[in-house]
Amino acid sequence: MQAIRERIPDYAKDLRLNLDALAKIESLTPAQLWGTVLVSALAARNDELVRAVSAEARAHLDQPALAAAKTAAALMGMNNVYYRALHLLSNPEYGSLPARLRMQGLAHPGGANPTTERLDFELWCLAASAVNGCGKCLDSHERELRQRGASALQIQDALRIASVLHAVAAVLDGERAIATLA
């Protein structure tokens, strides 16, 4: 992550400071924190950020948690497009039709070895939904988190992580594009 931090230009200094602050979040367990960071990086789709975060996350997440975080990112990549579209369409008929999208990973995030806490998985889905901009999924996962005992601070911290990682990815993408002009 230090390499990513050093790649953030001075005009985005606030992002560097916010990235540093993420490591100091105390409301989340290490697994919740690093799963949220990984999911947010995956949802933001910057290869450099994904590589750096994945390398760091492996020190904090066991294999089932890594797999569950990747499952959350993958499924939210699909669901966020679908449910955001339903929300944006003015015709309510589409919302009454079955989605017919396979989503078994939501019911069984750990797969055959379900050791990942459901609350953790829901935090990760919330973060991916924030990056992908799906209000319907955000509402659904926030409601589920509150029912499972998550605090407003935990939810806010997951959203903060998503916003910082998304912004860092955007800056890195922009800087790469600008560098190709030189």
Long-range contacts (C-beta under 8 A, 24 or more apart in sequence): 1-52, 1-53, 1-56, 3-52, 4-48, 4-49, 4-52, 4-53, 4-168, 4-172, 7-48, 7-172, 7-175, 8-168, 8-171, 8-172, 9-171, 9-175, 12-167, 12-168, 12-171, 15-164, 15-167, 15-168, 15-171, 18-160, 18-164, 18-167, 19-164, 19-168, 22-160, 22-161, 22-164, 25-157, 25-160, 25-161, 27-151, 27-153, 27-154, 27-157, 28-123, 28-154, 28-157, 28-158, 29-120, 30-60, 31-60, 31-61, 31-65, 31-117, 31-120, 32-119, 32-120, 32-123, 32-154, 32-158, 33-60, 33-161, 34-60, 34-61, 35-61, 35-65, 35-68, 35-69, 35-72, 35-120, 35-123, 35-124, 36-123, 36-124, 36-127, 36-157, 36-158, 36-161, 36-162, 37-161, 37-165, 38-66, 38-69, 38-70, 38-73, 38-124, 39-69, 39-72, 39-73, 39-76, 39-124, 39-125, 39-127, 39-128, 40-127, 40-128, 40-130, 40-131, 40-161, 40-162, 40-164, 40-165, 40-166, 41-165, 41-169, 42-69, 42-70, 42-73, 42-128, 43-73, 43-76, 43-77, 43-127, 43-128, 43-131, 43-132, 43-162, 43-166, 44-131, 44-165, 44-166, 44-168, 44-169, 44-170, 45-169, 46-168, 46-169, 46-170, 46-172, 46-173, 48-172, 48-176, 49-165, 49-168, 49-169, 49-172, 53-165, 62-115, 64-110, 64-111, 64-113, 64-114, 64-115, 64-116, 65-115, 65-116, 65-120, 67-110, 67-111, 68-109, 68-110, 68-116, 68-120, 68-121, 68-124, 69-124, 71-105, 71-109, 71-111, 71-121, 72-105, 72-109, 72-121, 72-124, 72-125, 72-128, 73-124, 73-128, 74-105, 75-103, 75-105, 75-106, 75-125, 76-125, 76-128, 76-129, 76-132, 76-134, 76-137, 77-128, 77-132, 78-103, 79-103, 79-129, 79-134, 79-137, 80-128, 80-129, 80-132, 80-133, 80-134, 80-137, 81-132, 81-134, 83-134, 83-136, 83-137, 84-132, 84-133, 84-134, 84-135, 84-136, 84-137, 86-136, 87-134, 87-135, 87-136, 118-148, 119-145, 119-148, 119-149, 119-150, 122-148, 122-150, 123-150, 123-154, 123-155, 123-158, 126-155, 126-158, 126-159, 126-162, 127-158, 127-159, 127-161, 127-162, 128-162, 130-158, 130-159, 130-162, 130-163, 130-166, 131-162, 131-165, 131-166
